Amino acid sequence: MTDEILEAWRINNRVNLLLVERISDEGMRCTLSRRGGRNVVRQFAHIHNNRIWHLERRANALAKGGSPLRDARRARSLDALGGATGLSATHRGADPAGK
């Protein structure tokens, strides 16, 4: 079952990275919310923060080196979030699992 979970995570991560590479900076700032909801950048930051949260609680050894994005509410681009995420421009295409 562990292999299936890892494979599902890898597929999901590849799709997320593909989206990050293909969505323009303008697209990253878009939102459908009329009440100030998350734009696309903040959605990716939310995914990252949830991954870190779950790892810290379920597999803390795997969470080492990762940190939540604290200023994600103000982020207008992935690069503004800095190198803390595997989604930033400098890390696009990298597989955190090393595969």
N, C-alpha and C positions, 0 to 999 in steps of 0.2 A: 504494500500500500504506500510505503514511503516513496518508492520510485514513481508511482502514479501522481502523487502530490507534487513532487519535484518537477515532473514533466509538465503538469498543468501550470505550475508557477512559471516555468521557463517559456511556455507558449504565451501566457499572459504578458510576461515581461517583454518578449519580442514584439508583440502587438503594440504595447505601450511605447516602446522605443521607436517603432516605425511611425507611430502617430506623432511623436515628439519631433522626429526628423522632418516630417512632411507638412506639419501645420506651421503656417507663417507666423511671424511675430504679431501681426495684426489679428490673426485668427486666435492666437493664444490669449489675447485681451478680450475676446468676445464672451458674451454671456446671453442667455435667453431670459435671465431673471429681470424682472422689473422692480424688484425690491432689494437689489444690492447683493444678490447671491454670488456664488463663486464664479469667476471667469475660468477659462480652460486651464491657465497656469495654476490657479488655486485648486482646481480639481486634481491635477497631477500632484501638487504638494500634499493634498489630503490623502491621496493614495499612498504616497511615500510615508507620511506620518503614521498612517494606520498600519503599514507593514512594519515599521519600527516598533510601534506599540505592541503588536502581536508577538514579534520576535522577542522583545524584552520580557514578556510574560510567559512565553512558551518555550523559547530556545535562546536564552540569554547569551550563550556563547556565539551564536550566529549574529547577534545584534551588535557585537563589538565593532567599532569603527563607523557605525551609522548613528546619525543623530536627527532628531525631529527638526523640521523647518519652523522656527518660532515666528518669523516675520512674514509668513506666507500670506497673511491678509492684505499686506501692502504690495505684494509682488505683482509686477506688470509684465515680467518676462521670466523665463526659466533661468537665464543668466543672472538675474537679480537675486535669485535664491542662493546663488553661490555654489561652491563645490560640495556641499553637504549631501547632495542627492545624485544618484546615478542618472538622473534625468537632465542634468545641466549640460550645456553644449559641449563642455570639455570631456564629458563622460559618455556621450551618446554612443551607443553601440557596445558598451562594456557590459558584460554579464557578471553581476555581483557574485554569482555562484562559481565563477571562474571557468565556465564551460563555453 
